Every structure is written in C-alpha cells, then in structure tokens.
Amino acid sequence: MARFVLIRRTPLPPAECWERLTAWSRHGERVPFTRVSVVRGSGREVGDVVLARTALGPLRFDDPMEIAELVVPGPGSAPGSGPVAGRDGLCRLVKHGRPVRGWAELRVRAVGGGSAAVWTEELTVAGLPGLLDPFLARAGRLVFGRVLDHLLEP
C-alpha cells in the first residue's frame, strides 16, 4: 500500500481552511482529466459519497469515496489540550472503487493565527505490484500537493 502525508500551513482561520478542503468539486481542478462531485448526500455528512471520475478518451475509471468520519473544526477542547484549544477538523474518506482502494484523511487544526492542513492517504491500485508503491506515493505527493496548494491559495 502506498502512503503519503502532506502538511501545509496557511494564514486562513480553521473554519475557512476546512471549507476550502471540503469543497469537493475544486479538487478536480488540479488533477488531470478528473472531475470530482458529490453523488450521494451533501458531501458534509457521514455516509455521503464523493466521486472522482477520471477519463481520457474511452479510458475511464471511478474512485468513489464514502465519508466515514467527519468532525467540523470549532470551539471546544481537544482531549488533553486544555480549555482554550479548539476542536480539530477531520474528514476520513474510504475508497470503494475497483481500481483504487484505501483511504484518505483531511485534518485541520488551529496553529498560531492560522491553520495547519494535513492530508494523509493510503492507497492501492489494482494490477500494480507493491514494488511500485514508492513511485505511487511520490506521484500522490506531487498530484495531491498541487490540489492542496490550489485549495489553500489566497
């Protein structure tokens, strides 16, 4: 399984950072040949499904992702952090597609006067041997790093 972690700091407050990270249709703006949309629910609740559809001519595949956990950032204490800390945001997506399996987590936490966004993903691609996982992880860091930078740009 290929795994990668992306971390970005931004001057955006946690609520705005969260809104940008969960603007699902904008994710496809930086992934070549891919459109992202919500196909079940609002994209803001557990059980909703976000679909990334990649198509190049007759070649196409779907990457359906179900929201398995969702905590919106906000006021309140995180365990062990004292009464002033805010609640971190977390969206865990589970990939249920045929060609792509795994999960992704988007996290937002308050840092200084802004936020830190953390994107963690583990995935396998059907037919790709595990020997290629380091290359798949590198490609994921490159592609999804561009997505994350785009979502957070001023």
DAPEKA-V393810 format. One record per residue. RES is the residue in one small letter. PHI is phi in radians with two decimals (* if undefined). PSI is psi in whole degrees, -180 to 180 (* if undefined). D_LAST is the distance of its C-alpha to the last C-alpha in whole Angstrom. Layout:
res: [RES | RES]
phi: [PHI | PHI]
psi: [PSI | PSI]
d_last: [D_LAST | D_LAST]
This chain:
res: [m | a | r | f | v | l | i | r | r | t | p | l | p | p | a | e | c | w | e | r | l | t | a | w | s | r | h | g | e | r | v | p | f | t | r | v | s | v | v | r | g | s | g | r | e | v | g | d | v | v | l | a | r | t | a | l | g | p | l | r | f | d | d | p | m | e | i | a | e | l | v | v | p | g | p | g | s | a | p | g | s | g | p | v | a | g | r | d | g | l | c | r | l | v | k | h | g | r | p | v | r | g | w | a | e | l | r | v | r | a | v | g | g | g | s | a | a | v | w | t | e | e | l | t | v | a | g | l | p | g | l | l | d | p | f | l | a | r | a | g | r | l | v | f | g | r | v | l | d | h | l | l | e | p]
phi: [* | -1.47 | -2.30 | -2.54 | -2.30 | -2.08 | -2.26 | -2.32 | -1.75 | -2.54 | -1.31 | -1.13 | -1.17 | -0.91 | -1.09 | -1.25 | -1.01 | -1.07 | -1.01 | -1.20 | -1.18 | -1.79 | -1.47 | -0.98 | -1.11 | -1.26 | -1.07 | -1.30 | -1.19 | -2.13 | -1.82 | -0.98 | 1.07 | -2.23 | -2.10 | -2.10 | -2.61 | -1.58 | -1.93 | -2.54 | 1.44 | -1.73 | 1.42 | -2.20 | -2.45 | -1.02 | 1.70 | -1.19 | -2.15 | -1.87 | -2.07 | -1.77 | -1.94 | -1.85 | -2.53 | -2.37 | 1.08 | -1.36 | -1.46 | -2.69 | -2.64 | -1.89 | -2.17 | -1.34 | -2.25 | -1.66 | -1.29 | -1.69 | -2.63 | -2.61 | -2.29 | -1.37 | -1.13 | -3.10 | -1.22 | 2.20 | -1.54 | -1.52 | -0.92 | 1.32 | -1.89 | 1.59 | -1.30 | -1.62 | -1.15 | -1.55 | -1.41 | -1.23 | -1.64 | -2.56 | -2.26 | -1.86 | -1.95 | -1.90 | -1.50 | -2.03 | -1.36 | -1.28 | -1.37 | -2.13 | -2.21 | 2.35 | -2.71 | -2.44 | -2.22 | -1.97 | -2.18 | -2.32 | -2.43 | -1.24 | -2.43 | 0.97 | -1.59 | -2.39 | -2.48 | -2.05 | -1.94 | -2.18 | -1.98 | -2.08 | -2.50 | -2.23 | -2.61 | -2.24 | -2.05 | -0.95 | 1.52 | -1.61 | -1.21 | -0.99 | -1.00 | -1.60 | -0.95 | -1.06 | -1.27 | -1.13 | -1.12 | -1.09 | -1.11 | -1.09 | -1.07 | -1.18 | -1.15 | -1.35 | -1.09 | -1.12 | -1.08 | -1.08 | -1.05 | -1.10 | -1.11 | -1.69 | -1.16 | -1.11]
psi: [131 | 136 | 138 | 156 | 132 | 135 | 130 | 138 | 145 | 149 | -6 | 141 | 155 | -41 | -43 | -40 | -46 | -47 | -41 | -41 | -29 | 17 | 80 | -41 | -27 | -19 | -36 | -11 | -18 | 4 | 118 | 136 | 24 | 138 | 141 | 134 | 162 | 125 | -10 | 124 | -158 | -10 | 12 | 11 | 154 | 135 | -18 | 155 | 129 | 134 | 125 | 117 | 117 | 130 | 133 | 99 | -133 | -12 | 125 | 150 | 155 | 145 | 83 | 135 | 122 | 135 | 112 | -24 | 140 | 121 | 116 | 135 | 149 | -173 | 158 | 165 | 136 | 146 | 129 | 9 | 0 | 169 | -14 | -21 | 148 | 165 | 130 | 152 | 145 | 130 | 116 | 124 | 134 | 127 | 125 | 17 | 167 | -51 | -29 | 126 | 159 | -148 | 163 | 146 | 133 | 126 | 146 | 132 | 150 | 134 | 119 | -130 | 7 | -137 | 161 | 133 | 131 | 123 | 117 | 135 | 141 | 129 | 157 | 149 | 125 | 135 | -13 | 125 | 152 | -24 | -27 | 2 | -43 | -35 | -38 | -41 | -42 | -43 | -40 | -43 | -40 | -54 | -51 | -22 | -41 | -40 | -49 | -45 | -43 | -45 | -33 | -4 | 148 | *]
d_last: [34 | 31 | 28 | 25 | 22 | 19 | 17 | 13 | 12 | 9 | 9 | 8 | 12 | 14 | 15 | 11 | 11 | 14 | 13 | 11 | 13 | 16 | 15 | 18 | 18 | 14 | 16 | 18 | 16 | 16 | 19 | 22 | 25 | 23 | 22 | 21 | 23 | 24 | 28 | 30 | 28 | 25 | 23 | 23 | 27 | 29 | 31 | 28 | 28 | 25 | 26 | 25 | 27 | 27 | 29 | 31 | 34 | 36 | 35 | 33 | 32 | 30 | 28 | 29 | 27 | 29 | 27 | 29 | 28 | 25 | 24 | 21 | 20 | 21 | 24 | 27 | 28 | 28 | 31 | 33 | 30 | 31 | 31 | 27 | 25 | 23 | 24 | 22 | 20 | 22 | 22 | 25 | 26 | 29 | 30 | 33 | 33 | 36 | 34 | 31 | 32 | 31 | 28 | 24 | 23 | 19 | 19 | 17 | 18 | 17 | 17 | 18 | 15 | 13 | 13 | 15 | 15 | 18 | 19 | 23 | 25 | 28 | 30 | 33 | 33 | 37 | 39 | 37 | 39 | 38 | 39 | 35 | 33 | 32 | 31 | 29 | 27 | 26 | 25 | 23 | 21 | 20 | 19 | 18 | 16 | 14 | 14 | 12 | 10 | 9 | 9 | 6 | 4 | 0]
